[in-house]
Amino acid sequence: MVEIKPTEEIEPQILSLRVINFNDFAIVDRFDGTPFRFDTNMPKDVPIDAAHHIFGWFPPFTDKDGERREVDPEIMRAHCQRRFGWNTPKLVESGAADEFFKRLQFRPIMYRMVPMLMDEEEEKTEVPNRAPKTNKMMAAADEAQSREDGRKRP
C-alpha cells in the first residue's frame, strides 16, 4: 500500500466565491467575455477575478507590509449599486438599493491543496499479471476457437 505523506502545512486557498441572489430578479453581468447569470435562489460559483470585477469582492490577504486586508462591505455595496444601476436617486431614497444588496449572499469556497509524496518503494512495485476477466460469451468463443483449431490438425 502506498503511504501518503504531506510535505508541509499549507493555508486553505479561496478559489471561487459562491453567490446566491435572493432578489426577485436575475442579475446578468459579464467578465472577460464570459457571461454570468445569477438567477433567484440559485447558487452560482464565480472565479475570484470575476467576483472582484462584478461585486468588488476579493479574498482576504496580507500585504507586503504585513497588514491584513479584507473586503469592506460598504465599498462592495457602493460598487454593486453603481454596477447594477441601483444608485438612482429614487432607489437610494426609498432604500431599495440597500435592500437589493442585502439580498445577495457571498460565501468563499475554500480548498486545501496539499502536495503529497508517495513512498518510493511502493511506487516501483509492478502490478502482477492478472488473468483476464472472462464471461460466458468469451468462454464460449474460446471453446469454439479451440475446437476449430483441433479440426484443422490432421
N, C-alpha and C positions, 0 to 999 in steps of 0.2 A: 504494500500500500504506500502511496506517495504521501509523505508528510509535508504539509504546507506551513511555512514559517513566515510571519510578517516581518518585513525588513525594518520598519520603523513606524512610530505612531504618526499618523497623518490627520490633519484637521479635516472635518467634513467640508465638502465643497458644494456650493449652490450653483446648479447648472441651469435651472429654469425657475419660473415663477408661475404658480397656479392662480389663475384669476377666475372668480365667479362673479357674474353680473346679475345682481338681484333686482335690477330695474325692470320696468315693464317694456323695455325696448332693447333691441340688439345694438351693440356698438361695433362699427366696422372701421378698421384702420389698415394701414399698410406700413411695412418696414422692409427696406432693401428689396423691393419688388415682390414681396410675399404678402398676400392679403391675410388679415387676421379678423375673424368674426367672433364676437363674444355674445352668444345667444343667452337669453334669460335662463337663469338657474342651471347652466351647463358649465362645468369646469373646463378651462382651456389652459394648457401648459404653454408658456411663452419663453423662448430663449432670453437670457438676461439682457442681451443687446437690444432686442425688440422691446422688452419691458422698460428699459431706460428711455428709449425713443418714444414709446406710446404713452407710458404712465409716469415717467420721471422717476422710476424706481431703480435702485441699484443695490447689490448685496453689501452688507457692512464690510469694511476693510480698515486696515491700519495703514496710515500714510507713512511717507519716508521719515517724518519727524516723530513717529511713534504715537500719533493721535488717532484715536478710534473715530471713524467716520460712519455715520448711519443716515439713512434717508429721513428727511424731515416731512412728516405727514402734511404740514401746511404748504410746503413747496410742491408736494405731489398734487394736493388738491387744486392749487392755482394752475399747475401745469395741465391737469386733466380738464379743468374748466375752460382754459384757453383752447386746448387742442380739440375738444369736442363741441365747442361753441356754446358752452353753458355759462359763459361770463357776460351774457347780455344784461343790461340794467333790469329788465323785467324779471329774469330768472334769479338774479342776485338779490333783488329787493324782496321777492317772495320767499326766498330761502330754498327754492327748488334746486338751485345749483349745488348747494351743500348736501341736500338730500340725495341727489344723483350720485355724488362721490361717496357718501356714506354707504350706499348700496353696492359698492364694489368691494369684494373681499380679495385680499392678497395673501398668499401663503408660499414662502420659498420651498422649493423641492430640494432636499439635501441628499447628497450621496457621499459615501466614504469610499474613495478609491484607493486601495492599498496594493502596492506591488507585492507579489508573493514569490518566494524562492522555493524550488522543488528539490527534494533530496536527490543528489546526483546519481547515487547507486540505483535507485528505483527508476530513474529516468532512462538508464541504459538497458534495463531488463527488457528482453524481447518477449513478445506475446507468443506462447506456444502455438504450433499449428493446430487448428481445431478441425474436427470433422465437419464437412459441410452439412448444413441443415437439409434434411430431406422431408418430403411429404409423400403422400400416396401416388401422386401423379409422377413425381420424379423417380420413385422406386419402380413404378410400372415401366417407365421409359428405359431405365437402366436394365431391367429384366428383359425387355424386348430387344434391346441392343445386344445383350449377351447371348440371347437365343439366335439372333441374326448372325452374330459372329461365329457361333457354333455351327451353323448351317453352311457357311462359306468354306469351312475347312473340310477337305476330302477325307 
